[in-house]
């Protein structure tokens, strides 16, 4: 069985956003994939021709904040 759930890392512990269908003390393997921002997840439907990392930098990096120019 394989499942995917969202979790938050707090104080050294991964906390799932929902209950898991596991038996008490059941051993599992965990693979971590940090969540992407919503803009990076949606870049394909925006018609963006560049890569996801460049778009992430443009939308999230304060270096490119247009309000700084005001």
Secondary structure, DSSP 8 states (H G I E B T S, - for coil): ------EEEETTEEEESS-----TT------------HHHHHGGGGT--S-HHHHHHHHH-GGG-GGGG-
